[in-house]
């Protein structure tokens, strides 16, 4: 009861603070701070895909249009940074990562319908080979095991877990995923194979239905004034897990494939996972520069601060994870989140 009351009060407060009159009054706090929103999976209950619902995306885009925010493309944002160009006041940008079928079939048509730009960053091996990366194989293994408990050693670390509920499975997936990202790709793949054997799950060589990639034909048909595509490596491996030659090939080959297949590829790169100085660093930034990209996207939360352009690291652009509640989305889109950071002294005015 107390939690429900707290949520109701929060929703009401945000609704008032994010109203057009108050947003207009507080516009100096938001006008030159651009949020980039990052989406991944799109919900499909029939296939067991957990993600954002089509309804939540639609609601967010309707809110943007109603409130007078300006959707801009990632390419436009990058050009504004590189060439010191102005951006529309109260800009918002959207991205999708990976290249799953439901992203093309469900999410892209919603952005097209509302004429709000979005860029989907493709892990090109998914389309070329119908392959799937180790992190999604890990998810498949844990979700499909019939075991209720397990003891397993992964990359030298013992795990003793209860797998009797979906909640406990999600916690285990998250825990193992972050653990394995610290090791070489060889050690990571070996650990995933060991986990499959320990949990008695057969892993298909090509992606099964819930992990089905989109096709290049779908990408070509979706490409438009509002829908564009960019490179997200080939195999969706964390670049810091790879040796220099392998990382370089992942970046360059994925960009080559996107350019070969599509008519208007976005010249911005997207790092898999994208934690600065963990999943990528100066080595990967220089590789992206050498490959011909104009900018690159991280997964570190935060705004693109056009008031202090000289401080923008355009090869580590920040993105917010697309929120699961409209209340949170309104806070990031409006001046509220920026205002909170000032009040809490996380930033300077």
Secondary structure, 3 states (H helix, E strand, C coil): CHHHHHHHHHHHHHHHHCCHHHHHHCHHHCCCEEEEEEECCECECCCCECCECHHHHHHHHHHHHHHCCEECCHHHHHHHHHCCCCCCCCEEEEEEEECEHHHHHHHHHHHHHHCCCEEEEECHHHHHHCCCCHHHHHHHHHHHCCCCEEEEEECCEEEEEECCCHHHHHHHHHHHHHHHCCCCHHHHHHHHHHHHHHCCCCCCCCCCHHHCECCHHHHHHHCCCCEEEEECCCCCCCHHHCCHHHHHHHHHHHHHHHHHHCCCCCCEEECCCCCECCCECHHHHHHHHHCCCCEEECCCCCCEEHHHHHHCCCCCECCEECCCCHHHHHHHHCCHHHHHHHHCCCCCC
